[in-house]
Amino acid sequence: MTDGEGAAGAPGAQVFGVDIGGSGIKGAPVDLGRGEPAEERHKVLTPHPATPEAVLGGVVEVVRHFGWSGRPVGVTFPGVVRDGVTLTAANVDKSWIGTDLASRLGERLGCPVTVLNDADAAGVAEVTFGAAAGRKGTVIVLTLGTGIGSAIFTGGQLVPNAELGHLELDGHEAEKRASTKAKEDHDLSWSQWARRVQKYLLHLEMLFSPELFVLGGGVSRKAHKFLPLIEGVRAEIVPARLQNNAGIVGAAMAAAAAAGDAG
């Protein structure tokens, strides 16, 4: 999926989206006309160790909770995905590397499955329905959570699988310094954490000169606690509008686009 525009279906059209995260697996049918879950999402805890078989079971549980069958399902994965195959596994079990998630899950569910990077999914949703809608310059969407996911758009076009959370920051991977998990692990105050996020954004700005940063993940609900503390970044910085639903919505959009291409 290379374009956040045109993926939304007619009002009322529904496709199922699942977001696999480091702490939870959540999903719901998505209204593609409105860009939001059509029902309250269902969540199960991500198993540990997060092996493919264990996580597949969690995804199946979420999908079957809604009685969804036979129709397309979109799924996000926290790593690089190409043609439905997971190629990296930073925050899940290493046995994911080389797993054909789309095929294996499709066999379990008995329906077409489309898989994409989790931050790409969130970004597509934000560019289409959320905080970056209508922006044509360079936009970087970051999901701050267990790690840092990233999606880069220019002229509305997605550059897939940008792993900017693994850039070096202060001698460490950026996500080890500026993710929500890093805030919790190091018991950082909002001010201390904001300085780390600021340093990370300044590094990204130096590399990509975006006009807009969209900060997502669960912490986006508390943007008022840290965004005002970030200084010196030229680009506009806004919280994600779809918050923790962005991945679910973007996954459903990807599945709808794949179904349209196949048709």
N, C-alpha and C positions, 0 to 999 in steps of 0.2 A: 504494500500500500504506500503510494508515494504522494498523495495529495489529500489534505484534510478537507478540501471542499468537494461537494458533490457526492459525498458518501452517505449523507442522511437520506432516509427513505421518505415515503409519503407520510403525512401525519397519521399516527396510529399504528404504523408498521412496527412490528416487534421482532427483535433478534436477541438471543441470550448472550450476555457477556460475563466472563469470569476473570477475576484479578487475583493471580497467585502472588502473595507477598511473603516476606520473611517471617511474619508473625501470624498472618491469617490468609485464608482463601475465601473470597467473598464473590457473590454473583447475584444476578437478577435478570429477568427479561427487561429489555431497554426499549423505550418508545423513541424511535429514530426521528420522529417528527419534532419532538420537544428536546431530545438530547438528555434524557434523564431516565432513571429506573422506573418501570411501569408499576412495580410492586416493591415493597420494602425488601432490601437485599438480605440474603441469608449468608451467614459467615460460620466457618469452622476454623479451628486453630490449625496452623501449619504443623504437620507432624515433625518430630525430631528423633532421629535424623530425617531430613527432608529428601528422602530417596525418591526416584521417579515413581515406583510402585505405590509408595505411601501417599505421595501428593496426588497421583492419579485417583486414588480412592477418595481423597477429600474433594476433588473437583467433581467426580461422579456424584457424591453425596449432595453437593450444592445444587447441581443441575437437576437431580431427581427430586429434590425437595419441592420443586415447582411443577413436577410432572411433565417436564419438557422432554420431548422425544421427537426424533425424525427431522427436526429443523436445524438450521445452522447454529453453531456455537462459536463464539470468539473467545480466545484465552490469551491472557498476558503471561509473560515469563520474565523474571528478574535477571536477564542476561541477554547476550547476543542470540538472535534467532534468524536463521536463513532457511527459506523453503520449509518451514515447520520443524526444523531441526535445531535443538538448543546447543550452542557452540561454546558457551562459557557458563560458569556457575560460581560466582563470587560469594553469594549469600545463601546458597543451598548446597546440597550434597554434591561432591565432585563427580559422582556417577551420572549426573545429568549430561555431562559433556558428550556430545554425539548422539543424544537420544532423539528419535523421531517422535516428538510429542504429538504432532498433529495426527499422525497415523495411529499411534497407540491409543490416544484418547478417542479418536473417531471409531475405532473398533469397539471400545468399551461402551460408547454412547450410541453407536449405530446412526451417526449423523455426520455431516461435513463439519470439520473443525479447522479454524484458522488461528494460527499462533503468531504473536508479535511481541516485541520487547515491551515491557510494562511502561516505561517512560514514554516510548513512542506512542503507545495507546493513549496515555494521559494527555500528551501533547496534541494529538489529532483532535481529541475531544475539546480541549481548551481553545484551539485555533478555530474550530468550527462553531462551537456553542458557548464558549466561555470567555475568559479574560483577554484572550488574544484574537478574538473574532474581528475580522476586517483589517488586521495589521499585515502589511505587505513587505515590510522590511525584514531584517534578521531578528528572529525571536528565539529565545532559549527558554524552554520549560524545564524546570528542575523539580524532582520529587524527593523531598527530604524525609527519610524514614530509616529503615534498617541500614540502608546505604544511601547513595545519592544517584538517582536515575536522571537521565538528561535526554532532551529531544531538541534538535536544531531545525528551524524552519527558515527558509528564505523565499520570499515571494509566495508564501503559502505552501511551498514544497518541503516535504520532510526529507532530511538526510538520515536514513535509518541507522540504528544501532550505534549511536554516538555514546561512548562510554566515558563521559567527562568526569564522572565521580572517581575515576582512577588516575586522574592527573595528580602530579606531586604537589603537595602543599606542606611547607615546613618540614620537608624530609619524610613525609608520610603520604599515603593515598589520601586524597581530599576527603573521601567519605569517612575515613577514620578520624578526621578532625572536625568536620562540619555537618555530619548527618545528625538526625534527631537521636539516634542511638549513641553517638559520641557525646551529645549533651547529657544524656542519662548516665552513661558509663562513667563520665568524669565529673558528674554532679555539678555541671556548669550553671551559673546564673544566666538569665536571659541576656544580660549585658555581655557576659563573657562569651556566650555562644554567638551572639550577634557580631562580635568582632571577628570571630572565625569565619562566619558566613560572609561578612563584608570582604575579608581578605580573599576568599574564594571567588566571589563575584568580580572583584577587581582583576583577578588573574584571568578569568574568562573574558572579561571586557577587553583586556589587553590583546587576547588572542583572536576574538571574533567581532568586536565592536557591535554588539546587538543594540537595537533600539528599545528592546523590552525584555525583561526577565519576568517569568511567571513562576512563583514558588508554590509548589503543591505538596501533597502528602498530608497526613493527618494534622501536622503542625500548622497548616495554613489556616485552620480554624482559630488559631491564636496569633495571627499575624500582627495584631495590634501590640503584642508584647515585645516584638523584636524588630519589625520593619522600621519603626521610627528611630531605632538605634543605629541603623546602617547609614554610613556617611561616605561621601566621596565617589559614589558610583554615578556615572553620567546617565546611564540607561535608566528608563523608568522601571520600577520594581513594584509588582502587584501580586497579591495572593491569588491562587487559583480559584476560579469561581465554582468549579464543579467539586472541589475539594477531594474527598476520598472516593467519590463516585466516578472520577475522570477515567480511571483505568477500565472500569466496567463498561462505561459508555464507549470508549475508544475501541475496546475489544469487539463489542457488538457492531460498531461501524465497520471494522475491518472484515468481519464475517459477512456483513451485508454486501460490501464491495466485492469480496471474493465470489459470493453467490451470483452477483450481477455479471462479473467477468465470465464466470463459468457458463452462465445462461446465454 
